[in-house]
Amino acid sequence: AASPRLPRVLLEQMAQGGRLIIPVGSHQEQDLMKVVKADDGYSISNLGSCRFVPLLGNGAWDES
């Protein structure tokens, strides 16, 4: 599910060397992002355009 930004709540759960693949952007279009947790932070790569349903809950869009 797509998020308007990289959700801090998911980043904080990542283990060293962990990977997160998540669509990030608007309701209409997102970029598929690959995040890898490293010793000195995160490595973020854009894997291209996509379109997913919206992510709901903590760190996502407001449900209003």
Phi and psi in degrees as GROMACS dihedral restraints (atoms count N, CA, C in turn):
[ dihedral_restraints ]
;  ai    aj    ak    al  type     phi  dphi    fc
    3     4     5     6     1   -82.8    20    10
    4     5     6     7     1   147.1    20    10
    6     7     8     9     1  -124.1    20    10
    7     8     9    10     1   150.2    20    10
    9    10    11    12     1   -70.4    20    10
   10    11    12    13     1   -19.4    20    10
   12    13    14    15     1  -156.2    20    10
   13    14    15    16     1   169.9    20    10
   15    16    17    18     1   -66.6    20    10
   16    17    18    19     1   118.1    20    10
   18    19    20    21     1   -70.8    20    10
   19    20    21    22     1   118.3    20    10
   21    22    23    24     1   -55.0    20    10
   22    23    24    25     1   -38.3    20    10
   24    25    26    27     1   -61.0    20    10
   25    26    27    28     1   -34.2    20    10
   27    28    29    30     1   -78.6    20    10
   28    29    30    31     1   -39.4    20    10
   30    31    32    33     1   -60.6    20    10
   31    32    33    34     1   -39.2    20    10
   33    34    35    36     1   -67.6    20    10
   34    35    36    37     1   -20.8    20    10
   36    37    38    39     1   -86.5    20    10
   37    38    39    40     1    -9.6    20    10
   39    40    41    42     1   -72.2    20    10
   40    41    42    43     1   136.3    20    10
   42    43    44    45     1   -83.7    20    10
   43    44    45    46     1   162.2    20    10
   45    46    47    48     1   -54.8    20    10
   46    47    48    49     1   126.5    20    10
   48    49    50    51     1    82.2    20    10
   49    50    51    52     1    -1.3    20    10
   51    52    53    54     1   -68.1    20    10
   52    53    54    55     1   155.7    20    10
   54    55    56    57     1  -125.0    20    10
   55    56    57    58     1   141.9    20    10
   57    58    59    60     1  -129.2    20    10
   58    59    60    61     1   125.6    20    10
   60    61    62    63     1  -112.7    20    10
   61    62    63    64     1   119.0    20    10
   63    64    65    66     1  -148.2    20    10
   64    65    66    67     1   136.2    20    10
   66    67    68    69     1   -76.7    20    10
   67    68    69    70     1   131.1    20    10
   69    70    71    72     1  -129.6    20    10
   70    71    72    73     1   131.5    20    10
   72    73    74    75     1   157.2    20    10
   73    74    75    76     1  -150.3    20    10
   75    76    77    78     1   -85.8    20    10
   76    77    78    79     1   177.4    20    10
   78    79    80    81     1   -64.1    20    10
   79    80    81    82     1   -29.3    20    10
   81    82    83    84     1   -86.9    20    10
   82    83    84    85     1   -33.8    20    10
   84    85    86    87     1  -153.5    20    10
   85    86    87    88     1   139.3    20    10
   87    88    89    90     1  -131.4    20    10
   88    89    90    91     1   167.4    20    10
   90    91    92    93     1  -110.5    20    10
   91    92    93    94     1   135.1    20    10
   93    94    95    96     1   -80.1    20    10
   94    95    96    97     1   114.8    20    10
   96    97    98    99     1  -105.5    20    10
   97    98    99   100     1   138.9    20    10
   99   100   101   102     1  -112.1    20    10
  100   101   102   103     1   121.4    20    10
  102   103   104   105     1  -115.6    20    10
  103   104   105   106     1   128.9    20    10
  105   106   107   108     1  -121.6    20    10
  106   107   108   109     1   127.8    20    10
  108   109   110   111     1   -83.3    20    10
  109   110   111   112     1   126.3    20    10
  111   112   113   114     1  -118.9    20    10
  112   113   114   115     1   175.8    20    10
  114   115   116   117     1   -56.6    20    10
  115   116   117   118     1   -39.5    20    10
  117   118   119   120     1  -103.1    20    10
  118   119   120   121     1    17.9    20    10
  120   121   122   123     1   135.4    20    10
  121   122   123   124     1  -134.3    20    10
  123   124   125   126     1  -128.2    20    10
  124   125   126   127     1   143.4    20    10
  126   127   128   129     1  -103.9    20    10
  127   128   129   130     1   126.1    20    10
  129   130   131   132     1  -121.3    20    10
  130   131   132   133     1   128.1    20    10
  132   133   134   135     1  -124.5    20    10
  133   134   135   136     1   143.5    20    10
  135   136   137   138     1   -94.9    20    10
  136   137   138   139     1   120.2    20    10
  138   139   140   141     1   -95.3    20    10
  139   140   141   142     1     0.7    20    10
  141   142   143   144     1   121.1    20    10
  142   143   144   145     1   174.3    20    10
  144   145   146   147     1   -75.9    20    10
  145   146   147   148     1   150.3    20    10
  147   148   149   150     1  -161.5    20    10
  148   149   150   151     1   179.3    20    10
  150   151   152   153     1  -149.3    20    10
  151   152   153   154     1   119.3    20    10
  153   154   155   156     1  -125.1    20    10
  154   155   156   157     1   168.5    20    10
  156   157   158   159     1   -70.2    20    10
  157   158   159   160     1   155.4    20    10
  159   160   161   162     1   -71.6    20    10
  160   161   162   163     1   143.2    20    10
  162   163   164   165     1   -77.4    20    10
  163   164   165   166     1   137.6    20    10
  165   166   167   168     1  -115.2    20    10
  166   167   168   169     1   154.3    20    10
  168   169   170   171     1   105.6    20    10
  169   170   171   172     1  -162.8    20    10
  171   172   173   174     1   -61.4    20    10
  172   173   174   175     1   126.9    20    10
  174   175   176   177     1    84.5    20    10
  175   176   177   178     1     6.7    20    10
  177   178   179   180     1  -113.6    20    10
  178   179   180   181     1  -156.8    20    10
  180   181   182   183     1   -74.1    20    10
  181   182   183   184     1   150.0    20    10
  183   184   185   186     1   -65.8    20    10
  184   185   186   187     1   142.4    20    10
  186   187   188   189     1   -84.3    20    10
  187   188   189   190     1     2.2    20    10
